[in-house]
Every structure is written in structure tokens, then in C-alpha cells.
Amino acid sequence: MPTAYVLLTTEIGAEKQVLHSLKKISGVQEAHSLWGVYDIIAHVQADSMDNLKNIITKRIEKIGRVNSKLTMIIEDNMPAFQPQVFLEQTAVLA
């Protein structure tokens, strides 16, 4: 089962709202607040790589108030004969 960890930075003061919204998304197994460079980490699983990509690029984007995100896909879950790479990082510069 394709699995990823997504690190997010949010607008100042939006951490709780984004965390609450993340937990409602099907496929988000868990999400936690962080101290440090990133505000939130989310553990995401889906039945296919396409669905995982959709959750990360479409569903999480709809939450709003996310300044940037870094996605790390777990390699153990990907077939050795069909390597796939998915990297997305967005940033908003003030």
C-alpha cells in the first residue's frame, strides 16, 4: 500500500485548523503538530500511487492556509521493477 509522510508549514495561527481538516481526509492515517521548521506531519496511505498523489496534491491543497509542504514516499511499498518518483514542494514567499 503506497505510504507517504507529508510535512507542512501553515500560515501563522492556522495550525489547529489545518490539523483538524487533515484528520478528516480519507487516507490520512494520522497527523500531528510539530515544533520546529514544519508545523504538521501527516501519515498518508492509499490503495494506489495515483490515489496517494491525489490526496497529497488535491485534497490537502483544498484545506488552504498551507504555505509549503514536503512529501516523502516510503520506498518499501514501491515495486522494484517500476520505480516511481513523486516530489512536490511549494513555498510562498512574503
Biopython code that builds the backbone (N, CA, C, O; Angstrom):
import numpy as np
from Bio.PDB.StructureBuilder import StructureBuilder

atoms = [
    (1, "MET", "N", (0.858, -1.181, 0.000)),
    (1, "MET", "CA", (0.000, 0.000, 0.000)),
    (1, "MET", "C", (0.904, 1.244, 0.000)),
    (1, "MET", "O", (1.717, 1.405, 0.910)),
    (2, "PRO", "N", (0.779, 2.113, -0.990)),
    (2, "PRO", "CA", (1.600, 3.327, -1.047)),
    (2, "PRO", "C", (1.406, 4.191, 0.197)),
    (2, "PRO", "O", (0.284, 4.469, 0.622)),
    (3, "THR", "N", (2.529, 4.601, 0.759)),
    (3, "THR", "CA", (2.537, 5.366, 2.002)),
    (3, "THR", "C", (3.472, 6.556, 1.870)),
    (3, "THR", "O", (4.523, 6.460, 1.237)),
    (4, "ALA", "N", (3.092, 7.671, 2.465)),
    (4, "ALA", "CA", (3.945, 8.860, 2.450)),
    (4, "ALA", "C", (3.804, 9.598, 3.768)),
    (4, "ALA", "O", (2.805, 9.473, 4.477)),
    (5, "TYR", "N", (4.832, 10.369, 4.072)),
    (5, "TYR", "CA", (4.772, 11.329, 5.162)),
    (5, "TYR", "C", (4.855, 12.706, 4.525)),
    (5, "TYR", "O", (5.690, 12.955, 3.656)),
    (6, "VAL", "N", (3.983, 13.589, 4.969)),
    (6, "VAL", "CA", (3.928, 14.933, 4.409)),
    (6, "VAL", "C", (4.177, 15.925, 5.535)),
    (6, "VAL", "O", (3.476, 15.927, 6.547)),
    (7, "LEU", "N", (5.183, 16.768, 5.344)),
    (7, "LEU", "CA", (5.497, 17.828, 6.292)),
    (7, "LEU", "C", (4.918, 19.127, 5.762)),
    (7, "LEU", "O", (5.117, 19.470, 4.596)),
    (8, "LEU", "N", (4.199, 19.855, 6.617)),
    (8, "LEU", "CA", (3.540, 21.086, 6.180)),
    (8, "LEU", "C", (3.927, 22.262, 7.054)),
    (8, "LEU", "O", (4.124, 22.121, 8.261)),
    (9, "THR", "N", (4.032, 23.425, 6.428)),
    (9, "THR", "CA", (4.091, 24.680, 7.169)),
    (9, "THR", "C", (2.798, 25.419, 6.856)),
    (9, "THR", "O", (2.318, 25.396, 5.723)),
    (10, "THR", "N", (2.247, 26.061, 7.852)),
    (10, "THR", "CA", (0.965, 26.735, 7.697)),
    (10, "THR", "C", (1.127, 28.234, 7.911)),
    (10, "THR", "O", (2.170, 28.711, 8.358)),
    (11, "GLU", "N", (0.076, 28.953, 7.583)),
    (11, "GLU", "CA", (0.036, 30.363, 7.930)),
    (11, "GLU", "C", (0.067, 30.468, 9.454)),
    (11, "GLU", "O", (-0.381, 29.559, 10.153)),
    (12, "ILE", "N", (0.590, 31.564, 9.956)),
    (12, "ILE", "CA", (0.668, 31.765, 11.403)),
    (12, "ILE", "C", (-0.736, 31.711, 11.999)),
    (12, "ILE", "O", (-1.644, 32.410, 11.549)),
    (13, "GLY", "N", (-0.896, 30.877, 13.009)),
    (13, "GLY", "CA", (-2.172, 30.757, 13.703)),
    (13, "GLY", "C", (-3.137, 29.766, 13.079)),
    (13, "GLY", "O", (-4.222, 29.550, 13.620)),
    (14, "ALA", "N", (-2.774, 29.150, 11.947)),
    (14, "ALA", "CA", (-3.682, 28.228, 11.257)),
    (14, "ALA", "C", (-3.408, 26.759, 11.567)),
    (14, "ALA", "O", (-4.070, 25.879, 11.017)),
    (15, "GLU", "N", (-2.452, 26.488, 12.430)),
    (15, "GLU", "CA", (-2.022, 25.121, 12.679)),
    (15, "GLU", "C", (-3.168, 24.213, 13.119)),
    (15, "GLU", "O", (-3.332, 23.122, 12.571)),
    (16, "LYS", "N", (-3.954, 24.639, 14.086)),
    (16, "LYS", "CA", (-5.042, 23.803, 14.605)),
    (16, "LYS", "C", (-6.109, 23.550, 13.550)),
    (16, "LYS", "O", (-6.613, 22.433, 13.435)),
    (17, "GLN", "N", (-6.459, 24.575, 12.778)),
    (17, "GLN", "CA", (-7.473, 24.422, 11.738)),
    (17, "GLN", "C", (-6.998, 23.434, 10.679)),
    (17, "GLN", "O", (-7.756, 22.550, 10.279)),
    (18, "VAL", "N", (-5.762, 23.568, 10.222)),
    (18, "VAL", "CA", (-5.218, 22.675, 9.200)),
    (18, "VAL", "C", (-5.130, 21.250, 9.737)),
    (18, "VAL", "O", (-5.482, 20.302, 9.035)),
    (19, "LEU", "N", (-4.667, 21.091, 10.963)),
    (19, "LEU", "CA", (-4.565, 19.769, 11.573)),
    (19, "LEU", "C", (-5.937, 19.106, 11.669)),
    (19, "LEU", "O", (-6.083, 17.928, 11.343)),
    (20, "HIS", "N", (-6.925, 19.849, 12.109)),
    (20, "HIS", "CA", (-8.292, 19.324, 12.226)),
    (20, "HIS", "C", (-8.824, 18.890, 10.852)),
    (20, "HIS", "O", (-9.430, 17.825, 10.729)),
    (21, "SER", "N", (-8.601, 19.703, 9.835)),
    (21, "SER", "CA", (-9.067, 19.383, 8.480)),
    (21, "SER", "C", (-8.329, 18.170, 7.910)),
    (21, "SER", "O", (-8.942, 17.339, 7.239)),
    (22, "LEU", "N", (-7.034, 18.059, 8.164)),
    (22, "LEU", "CA", (-6.256, 16.915, 7.687)),
    (22, "LEU", "C", (-6.808, 15.610, 8.213)),
    (22, "LEU", "O", (-6.914, 14.630, 7.476)),
    (23, "LYS", "N", (-7.161, 15.595, 9.490)),
    (23, "LYS", "CA", (-7.643, 14.374, 10.127)),
    (23, "LYS", "C", (-8.963, 13.892, 9.546)),
    (23, "LYS", "O", (-9.326, 12.731, 9.733)),
    (24, "LYS", "N", (-9.686, 14.754, 8.847)),
    (24, "LYS", "CA", (-10.960, 14.377, 8.219)),
    (24, "LYS", "C", (-10.784, 13.757, 6.836)),
    (24, "LYS", "O", (-11.729, 13.184, 6.295)),
    (25, "ILE", "N", (-9.584, 13.861, 6.256)),
    (25, "ILE", "CA", (-9.348, 13.371, 4.898)),
    (25, "ILE", "C", (-9.142, 11.865, 4.909)),
    (25, "ILE", "O", (-8.300, 11.350, 5.644)),
    (26, "SER", "N", (-9.912, 11.167, 4.093)),
    (26, "SER", "CA", (-9.744, 9.728, 3.947)),
    (26, "SER", "C", (-8.355, 9.447, 3.382)),
    (26, "SER", "O", (-7.960, 10.031, 2.373)),
    (27, "GLY", "N", (-7.627, 8.564, 4.026)),
    (27, "GLY", "CA", (-6.267, 8.254, 3.616)),
    (27, "GLY", "C", (-5.231, 8.835, 4.557)),
    (27, "GLY", "O", (-4.101, 8.349, 4.615)),
    (28, "VAL", "N", (-5.605, 9.874, 5.298)),
    (28, "VAL", "CA", (-4.691, 10.418, 6.307)),
    (28, "VAL", "C", (-4.847, 9.546, 7.546)),
    (28, "VAL", "O", (-5.863, 9.599, 8.239)),
    (29, "GLN", "N", (-3.819, 8.744, 7.808)),
    (29, "GLN", "CA", (-3.858, 7.798, 8.917)),
    (29, "GLN", "C", (-3.682, 8.494, 10.259)),
    (29, "GLN", "O", (-4.344, 8.153, 11.239)),
    (30, "GLU", "N", (-2.795, 9.460, 10.292)),
    (30, "GLU", "CA", (-2.590, 10.263, 11.491)),
    (30, "GLU", "C", (-1.934, 11.578, 11.100)),
    (30, "GLU", "O", (-1.297, 11.685, 10.052)),
    (31, "ALA", "N", (-2.097, 12.563, 11.949)),
    (31, "ALA", "CA", (-1.490, 13.874, 11.733)),
    (31, "ALA", "C", (-1.184, 14.474, 13.095)),
    (31, "ALA", "O", (-1.973, 14.357, 14.032)),
    (32, "HIS", "N", (-0.020, 15.123, 13.190)),
    (32, "HIS", "CA", (0.425, 15.651, 14.473)),
    (32, "HIS", "C", (1.048, 17.035, 14.299)),
    (32, "HIS", "O", (1.650, 17.335, 13.269)),
    (33, "SER", "N", (0.891, 17.867, 15.322)),
    (33, "SER", "CA", (1.564, 19.162, 15.361)),
    (33, "SER", "C", (3.032, 18.939, 15.694)),
    (33, "SER", "O", (3.385, 18.005, 16.413)),
    (34, "LEU", "N", (3.878, 19.808, 15.163)),
    (34, "LEU", "CA", (5.320, 19.730, 15.396)),
    (34, "LEU", "C", (5.835, 21.060, 15.916)),
    (34, "LEU", "O", (5.192, 22.096, 15.747)),
    (35, "TRP", "N", (6.988, 21.023, 16.546)),
    (35, "TRP", "CA", (7.742, 22.222, 16.881)),
    (35, "TRP", "C", (8.956, 22.202, 15.989)),
    (35, "TRP", "O", (9.599, 21.161, 15.858)),
    (36, "GLY", "N", (9.289, 23.304, 15.379)),
    (36, "GLY", "CA", (10.460, 23.362, 14.518)),
    (36, "GLY", "C", (10.132, 24.001, 13.188)),
    (36, "GLY", "O", (9.235, 24.838, 13.094)),
    (37, "VAL", "N", (10.857, 23.605, 12.164)),
    (37, "VAL", "CA", (10.708, 24.188, 10.832)),
    (37, "VAL", "C", (9.313, 23.914, 10.267)),
    (37, "VAL", "O", (8.713, 24.794, 9.650)),
    (38, "TYR", "N", (8.799, 22.711, 10.473)),
    (38, "TYR", "CA", (7.475, 22.344, 9.973)),
    (38, "TYR", "C", (6.467, 22.377, 11.104)),
    (38, "TYR", "O", (6.811, 22.146, 12.264)),
    (39, "ASP", "N", (5.216, 22.667, 10.761)),
    (39, "ASP", "CA", (4.155, 22.776, 11.761)),
    (39, "ASP", "C", (3.394, 21.475, 11.974)),
    (39, "ASP", "O", (2.904, 21.211, 13.072)),
    (40, "ILE", "N", (3.294, 20.660, 10.922)),
    (40, "ILE", "CA", (2.464, 19.453, 10.963)),
    (40, "ILE", "C", (3.147, 18.341, 10.174)),
    (40, "ILE", "O", (3.805, 18.593, 9.165)),
    (41, "ILE", "N", (2.982, 17.100, 10.652)),
    (41, "ILE", "CA", (3.369, 15.927, 9.889)),
    (41, "ILE", "C", (2.127, 15.053, 9.734)),
    (41, "ILE", "O", (1.375, 14.842, 10.685)),
    (42, "ALA", "N", (1.929, 14.549, 8.518)),
    (42, "ALA", "CA", (0.787, 13.684, 8.236)),
    (42, "ALA", "C", (1.279, 12.368, 7.635)),
    (42, "ALA", "O", (2.150, 12.355, 6.764)),
    (43, "HIS", "N", (0.711, 11.269, 8.110)),
    (43, "HIS", "CA", (0.984, 9.933, 7.587)),
    (43, "HIS", "C", (-0.182, 9.601, 6.655)),
    (43, "HIS", "O", (-1.332, 9.528, 7.088)),
    (44, "VAL", "N", (0.126, 9.399, 5.368)),
    (44, "VAL", "CA", (-0.904, 9.211, 4.347)),
    (44, "VAL", "C", (-0.728, 7.848, 3.677)),
    (44, "VAL", "O", (0.385, 7.467, 3.316)),
    (45, "GLN", "N", (-1.836, 7.114, 3.512)),
    (45, "GLN", "CA", (-1.822, 5.834, 2.803)),
    (45, "GLN", "C", (-2.975, 5.815, 1.807)),
    (45, "GLN", "O", (-4.022, 6.423, 2.028)),
    (46, "ALA", "N", (-2.755, 5.097, 0.696)),
    (46, "ALA", "CA", (-3.795, 4.948, -0.313)),
    (46, "ALA", "C", (-3.642, 3.578, -0.962)),
    (46, "ALA", "O", (-2.630, 2.901, -0.776)),
    (47, "ASP", "N", (-4.653, 3.177, -1.726)),
    (47, "ASP", "CA", (-4.606, 1.862, -2.367)),
    (47, "ASP", "C", (-3.788, 1.853, -3.655)),
    (47, "ASP", "O", (-3.478, 0.788, -4.189)),
    (48, "SER", "N", (-3.441, 3.035, -4.152)),
    (48, "SER", "CA", (-2.611, 3.121, -5.359)),
    (48, "SER", "C", (-1.785, 4.402, -5.308)),
    (48, "SER", "O", (-2.089, 5.329, -4.556)),
    (49, "MET", "N", (-0.745, 4.429, -6.116)),
    (49, "MET", "CA", (0.106, 5.622, -6.175)),
    (49, "MET", "C", (-0.692, 6.806, -6.710)),
    (49, "MET", "O", (-0.491, 7.934, -6.260)),
    (50, "ASP", "N", (-1.596, 6.571, -7.663)),
    (50, "ASP", "CA", (-2.426, 7.664, -8.193)),
    (50, "ASP", "C", (-3.312, 8.256, -7.109)),
    (50, "ASP", "O", (-3.458, 9.475, -7.026)),
    (51, "ASN", "N", (-3.903, 7.410, -6.278)),
    (51, "ASN", "CA", (-4.750, 7.920, -5.199)),
    (51, "ASN", "C", (-3.923, 8.651, -4.139)),
    (51, "ASN", "O", (-4.370, 9.653, -3.580)),
    (52, "LEU", "N", (-2.726, 8.152, -3.867)),
    (52, "LEU", "CA", (-1.838, 8.830, -2.921)),
    (52, "LEU", "C", (-1.507, 10.227, -3.445)),
    (52, "LEU", "O", (-1.568, 11.210, -2.707)),
    (53, "LYS", "N", (-1.158, 10.296, -4.724)),
    (53, "LYS", "CA", (-0.847, 11.588, -5.342)),
    (53, "LYS", "C", (-2.050, 12.528, -5.272)),
    (53, "LYS", "O", (-1.892, 13.717, -4.996)),
    (54, "ASN", "N", (-3.240, 12.006, -5.518)),
    (54, "ASN", "CA", (-4.454, 12.817, -5.468)),
    (54, "ASN", "C", (-4.698, 13.379, -4.066)),
    (54, "ASN", "O", (-5.052, 14.549, -3.919)),
    (55, "ILE", "N", (-4.510, 12.557, -3.051)),
    (55, "ILE", "CA", (-4.699, 13.028, -1.674)),
    (55, "ILE", "C", (-3.737, 14.166, -1.375)),
    (55, "ILE", "O", (-4.120, 15.189, -0.807)),
    (56, "ILE", "N", (-2.479, 13.973, -1.765)),
    (56, "ILE", "CA", (-1.444, 14.956, -1.431)),
    (56, "ILE", "C", (-1.572, 16.237, -2.247)),
    (56, "ILE", "O", (-1.420, 17.334, -1.710)),
    (57, "THR", "N", (-1.851, 16.105, -3.541)),
    (57, "THR", "CA", (-1.869, 17.308, -4.386)),
    (57, "THR", "C", (-3.227, 17.993, -4.450)),
    (57, "THR", "O", (-3.289, 19.209, -4.628)),
    (58, "LYS", "N", (-4.295, 17.255, -4.313)),
    (58, "LYS", "CA", (-5.629, 17.855, -4.455)),
    (58, "LYS", "C", (-6.339, 18.048, -3.113)),
    (58, "LYS", "O", (-6.752, 19.157, -2.776)),
    (59, "ARG", "N", (-6.475, 16.970, -2.360)),
    (59, "ARG", "CA", (-7.267, 17.027, -1.122)),
    (59, "ARG", "C", (-6.612, 17.921, -0.063)),
    (59, "ARG", "O", (-7.288, 18.726, 0.578)),
    (60, "ILE", "N", (-5.303, 17.777, 0.116)),
    (60, "ILE", "CA", (-4.628, 18.606, 1.118)),
    (60, "ILE", "C", (-4.587, 20.063, 0.668)),
    (60, "ILE", "O", (-4.712, 20.970, 1.491)),
    (61, "GLU", "N", (-4.413, 20.294, -0.630)),
    (61, "GLU", "CA", (-4.413, 21.670, -1.154)),
    (61, "GLU", "C", (-5.737, 22.378, -0.877)),
    (61, "GLU", "O", (-5.748, 23.584, -0.631)),
    (62, "LYS", "N", (-6.859, 21.642, -0.912)),
    (62, "LYS", "CA", (-8.180, 22.250, -0.697)),
    (62, "LYS", "C", (-8.351, 22.793, 0.715)),
    (62, "LYS", "O", (-9.209, 23.642, 0.954)),
    (63, "ILE", "N", (-7.542, 22.309, 1.652)),
    (63, "ILE", "CA", (-7.638, 22.791, 3.032)),
    (63, "ILE", "C", (-7.327, 24.278, 3.093)),
    (63, "ILE", "O", (-7.977, 25.029, 3.822)),
    (64, "GLY", "N", (-6.325, 24.700, 2.319)),
    (64, "GLY", "CA", (-5.917, 26.098, 2.337)),
    (64, "GLY", "C", (-5.051, 26.399, 3.548)),
    (64, "GLY", "O", (-4.870, 25.548, 4.419)),
    (65, "ARG", "N", (-4.524, 27.597, 3.598)),
    (65, "ARG", "CA", (-3.698, 28.094, 4.693)),
    (65, "ARG", "C", (-2.415, 27.295, 4.895)),
    (65, "ARG", "O", (-1.795, 27.362, 5.956)),
    (66, "VAL", "N", (-2.012, 26.526, 3.851)),
    (66, "VAL", "CA", (-0.750, 25.792, 3.879)),
    (66, "VAL", "C", (0.253, 26.575, 3.038)),
    (66, "VAL", "O", (0.013, 26.821, 1.856)),
    (67, "ASN", "N", (1.360, 26.962, 3.633)),
    (67, "ASN", "CA", (2.380, 27.727, 2.914)),
    (67, "ASN", "C", (3.306, 26.838, 2.107)),
    (67, "ASN", "O", (3.696, 27.192, 0.994)),
    (68, "SER", "N", (3.661, 25.685, 2.659)),
    (68, "SER", "CA", (4.544, 24.776, 1.932)),
    (68, "SER", "C", (4.350, 23.362, 2.432)),
    (68, "SER", "O", (3.851, 23.135, 3.534)),
    (69, "LYS", "N", (4.760, 22.405, 1.593)),
    (69, "LYS", "CA", (4.709, 21.014, 2.017)),
    (69, "LYS", "C", (5.841, 20.245, 1.360)),
    (69, "LYS", "O", (6.269, 20.551, 0.246)),
    (70, "LEU", "N", (6.308, 19.246, 2.077)),
    (70, "LEU", "CA", (7.367, 18.370, 1.601)),
    (70, "LEU", "C", (6.861, 16.946, 1.748)),
    (70, "LEU", "O", (6.483, 16.527, 2.842)),
    (71, "THR", "N", (6.853, 16.202, 0.647)),
    (71, "THR", "CA", (6.321, 14.844, 0.633)),
    (71, "THR", "C", (7.456, 13.837, 0.548)),
    (71, "THR", "O", (8.359, 13.961, -0.280)),
    (72, "MET", "N", (7.392, 12.833, 1.425)),
    (72, "MET", "CA", (8.381, 11.754, 1.412)),
    (72, "MET", "C", (7.636, 10.429, 1.296)),
    (72, "MET", "O", (6.902, 10.040, 2.205)),
    (73, "ILE", "N", (7.827, 9.741, 0.175)),
    (73, "ILE", "CA", (7.156, 8.467, -0.061)),
    (73, "ILE", "C", (8.032, 7.341, 0.476)),
    (73, "ILE", "O", (9.248, 7.339, 0.280)),
    (74, "ILE", "N", (7.410, 6.396, 1.146)),
    (74, "ILE", "CA", (8.121, 5.249, 1.705)),
    (74, "ILE", "C", (8.497, 4.311, 0.565)),
    (74, "ILE", "O", (7.626, 3.829, -0.159)),
    (75, "GLU", "N", (9.768, 4.055, 0.409)),
    (75, "GLU", "CA", (10.284, 3.253, -0.696)),
    (75, "GLU", "C", (9.909, 1.779, -0.592)),
    (75, "GLU", "O", (9.734, 1.128, -1.622)),
    (76, "ASP", "N", (9.781, 1.238, 0.600)),
    (76, "ASP", "CA", (9.472, -0.183, 0.780)),
    (76, "ASP", "C", (8.192, -0.609, 0.081)),
    (76, "ASP", "O", (8.034, -1.777, -0.274)),
    (77, "ASN", "N", (7.286, 0.324, -0.118)),
    (77, "ASN", "CA", (5.985, -0.006, -0.689)),
    (77, "ASN", "C", (5.948, 0.061, -2.207)),
    (77, "ASN", "O", (4.920, -0.251, -2.809)),
    (78, "MET", "N", (7.043, 0.460, -2.838)),
    (78, "MET", "CA", (7.048, 0.615, -4.286)),
    (78, "MET", "C", (7.694, -0.607, -4.932)),
    (78, "MET", "O", (8.715, -1.089, -4.442)),
    (79, "PRO", "N", (7.127, -1.114, -6.013)),
    (79, "PRO", "CA", (7.700, -2.271, -6.687)),
    (79, "PRO", "C", (9.095, -1.958, -7.224)),
    (79, "PRO", "O", (9.337, -0.876, -7.760)),
    (80, "ALA", "N", (10.008, -2.918, -7.074)),
    (80, "ALA", "CA", (11.381, -2.715, -7.515)),
    (80, "ALA", "C", (11.478, -2.560, -9.022)),
    (80, "ALA", "O", (12.373, -1.872, -9.512)),
    (81, "PHE", "N", (10.584, -3.179, -9.762)),
    (81, "PHE", "CA", (10.658, -3.139, -11.217)),
    (81, "PHE", "C", (9.983, -1.916, -11.821)),
    (81, "PHE", "O", (10.128, -1.680, -13.020)),
    (82, "GLN", "N", (9.257, -1.135, -11.043)),
    (82, "GLN", "CA", (8.591, 0.071, -11.529)),
    (82, "GLN", "C", (8.815, 1.236, -10.572)),
    (82, "GLN", "O", (7.875, 1.685, -9.916)),
    (83, "PRO", "N", (10.039, 1.727, -10.486)),
    (83, "PRO", "CA", (10.255, 2.836, -9.559)),
    (83, "PRO", "C", (9.476, 4.069, -9.993)),
    (83, "PRO", "O", (9.415, 4.401, -11.177)),
    (84, "GLN", "N", (8.886, 4.734, -9.021)),
    (84, "GLN", "CA", (8.141, 5.955, -9.289)),
    (84, "GLN", "C", (8.653, 7.028, -8.346)),
    (84, "GLN", "O", (8.970, 6.761, -7.187)),
    (85, "VAL", "N", (8.724, 8.216, -8.850)),
    (85, "VAL", "CA", (9.184, 9.326, -8.036)),
    (85, "VAL", "C", (8.085, 10.370, -8.007)),
    (85, "VAL", "O", (7.514, 10.715, -9.042)),
    (86, "PHE", "N", (7.794, 10.865, -6.829)),
    (86, "PHE", "CA", (6.803, 11.918, -6.670)),
    (86, "PHE", "C", (7.355, 12.894, -5.656)),
    (86, "PHE", "O", (7.476, 12.567, -4.476)),
    (87, "LEU", "N", (7.681, 14.058, -6.094)),
    (87, "LEU", "CA", (8.221, 15.084, -5.209)),
    (87, "LEU", "C", (7.513, 16.379, -5.483)),
    (87, "LEU", "O", (7.444, 16.837, -6.624)),
    (88, "GLU", "N", (6.993, 16.961, -4.446)),
    (88, "GLU", "CA", (6.348, 18.265, -4.613)),
    (88, "GLU", "C", (6.711, 19.103, -3.415)),
    (88, "GLU", "O", (6.596, 18.662, -2.272)),
    (89, "GLN", "N", (7.137, 20.284, -3.675)),
    (89, "GLN", "CA", (7.382, 21.226, -2.603)),
    (89, "GLN", "C", (6.912, 22.582, -3.092)),
    (89, "GLN", "O", (7.326, 23.050, -4.153)),
    (90, "THR", "N", (6.061, 23.199, -2.328)),
    (90, "THR", "CA", (5.581, 24.521, -2.678)),
    (90, "THR", "C", (6.012, 25.486, -1.591)),
    (90, "THR", "O", (6.162, 25.110, -0.429)),
    (91, "ALA", "N", (6.205, 26.703, -1.976)),
    (91, "ALA", "CA", (6.584, 27.715, -0.996)),
    (91, "ALA", "C", (5.943, 29.033, -1.369)),
    (91, "ALA", "O", (5.810, 29.368, -2.546)),
    (92, "VAL", "N", (5.556, 29.761, -0.369)),
    (92, "VAL", "CA", (5.011, 31.089, -0.572)),
    (92, "VAL", "C", (6.002, 32.068, 0.030)),
    (92, "VAL", "O", (6.324, 31.992, 1.216)),
    (93, "LEU", "N", (6.475, 32.972, -0.781)),
    (93, "LEU", "CA", (7.423, 33.964, -0.289)),
    (93, "LEU", "C", (6.704, 35.260, 0.009)),
    (93, "LEU", "O", (5.911, 35.747, -0.797)),
    (94, "ALA", "N", (6.983, 35.802, 1.149)),
    (94, "ALA", "CA", (6.319, 37.053, 1.539)),
    (94, "ALA", "C", (7.115, 38.239, 1.050)),
    (94, "ALA", "O", (6.721, 39.383, 1.279)),
]
sb = StructureBuilder()
sb.init_structure("model")
sb.init_model(0)
sb.init_chain("A")
sb.init_seg("    ")
for serial, (resi, resn, name, xyz) in enumerate(atoms, 1):
    if name == "N":
        sb.init_residue(resn, " ", resi, " ")
    sb.init_atom(name, np.array(xyz, "f"), 0.0, 1.0, " ", f" {name:<3s}", serial, name[0])
structure = sb.get_structure()
